[in-house]
Structures are given as structure tokens and as C-alpha cells.
């Protein structure tokens, strides 16, 4: 079974600075999708960014970008110019392109943004 | 467009009691998923509906959990009888049949079994 590991339970960043959240995964598949979800306190999870494994180019969404290293099975999220509204729990997730629809999630990283 | 809604937001019950969680997916989304996060651990898949049919229920922990989706609209997840280890946050998500990668999540139901 696929596993997703987030080794940083908590992270903090100064407002306007840059922070990188780590995620590694284990799979024997070659085609899959990777996601970062954000869950602000007491609110629902929303998709931040997603990456198709067959694409070599790293996905970018405004201040959010990923560093996708397929050989190393690493998928880190970089948040630039951090804002107070970025404070949330961040979950990394994996979905196979061929087997099933379920997402496999990591344990999450709680991000604090310091004013 | 309304998002995925879940009810209740929080439930506290005693061991041995029954609890029913409800999820209303986004209108038109045939795919509906249940996930659970036990404190400090990863979010784990429980099951997946396509309309009213169970497509994959490989993540259901045991037969104390029963999920239904009558009519292919809202879904319920019943826990009977509840045990202490059932405590956690139960998330529901839905997606359109055309984009299984775009799963929209509800805010979750926090279940506490005492």
C-alpha cells in the first residue's frame, strides 16, 4: 500500500518569509497524482496545489509551488511571502492514476505564521 | 454553489452508544468518500460511493460501521456500538465523475467517545 510521510508535525514562519513543508511517499507505481491540502482552524480542507507524476515541470499556484522529485519520491511545498491566512494544517496526499479513487494522506504539518 | 456539508460538527457519546453522521455532497457529484483522522495520525480512507453503490469499502475498520447513500444524494455513516478508538474527525468528500482528482472536503465531524 502507498504511504505518505510528513516528518514535520509543526512548522513556523515569519510573515513575509518563505517556508518549505516536506513530504515523501512510497509507491511502486509510475503514474499517480500528488496534492497539498490546507485546513485552516475549524474550516474545511481546500486544495492548494496538485502535481501529475508524468509532468516534469513543478506545479505553481501564485505564492505556492512544489518541488517534485520523482526519483527521490519527494514532494515538498514552498510558500513564499507567507501571510497570516496561511496558518493552517497542511496535508500531503497521493492518488494512484490506475487503482481506485482514494487519497492517501500524510499526518499533516501544522503551520504557524508569526506576525 | 454550496460546498460539502456535514452534520453534526461535533458529537460526544458514551461507549456503547450509537451515532449517525451525515454528509451532503455538492449537488451533481456522484462520487462520495468518507475518511477518518484519529488524533495525530494520517487521514485514512474509509469508503467510496458512486451514486448509491459502494465502489470501495476496503477502509471500513469493522462491522460496527455502516455507511449508506440512499438515492445517491446524501450519505450517513453509523457507528454502532461506538468504542473509544472510534474517536476522531470524520471527513466527507465528493467529486464529479469527470474529475476524480478534485475532491471537495467537508469541514468534518469531530466524534468523541467517552
Boltz contact constraints between the chains, C-beta under 6 A:
constraints:
  - contact:
      token1: [A, 33]
      token2: [B, 101]
      max_distance: 6.0
  - contact:
      token1: [A, 44]
      token2: [B, 105]
      max_distance: 6.0
  - contact:
      token1: [A, 44]
      token2: [B, 106]
      max_distance: 6.0
  - contact:
      token1: [A, 44]
      token2: [B, 107]
      max_distance: 6.0
  - contact:
      token1: [A, 45]
      token2: [B, 105]
      max_distance: 6.0
  - contact:
      token1: [A, 100]
      token2: [B, 56]
      max_distance: 6.0
  - contact:
      token1: [A, 101]
      token2: [B, 48]
      max_distance: 6.0
  - contact:
      token1: [A, 101]
      token2: [B, 100]
      max_distance: 6.0
  - contact:
      token1: [A, 102]
      token2: [B, 45]
      max_distance: 6.0
  - contact:
      token1: [A, 105]
      token2: [B, 42]
      max_distance: 6.0
  - contact:
      token1: [A, 105]
      token2: [B, 43]
      max_distance: 6.0
  - contact:
      token1: [A, 106]
      token2: [B, 42]
      max_distance: 6.0
  - contact:
      token1: [A, 107]
      token2: [B, 41]
      max_distance: 6.0
  - contact:
      token1: [A, 107]
      token2: [B, 42]
      max_distance: 6.0
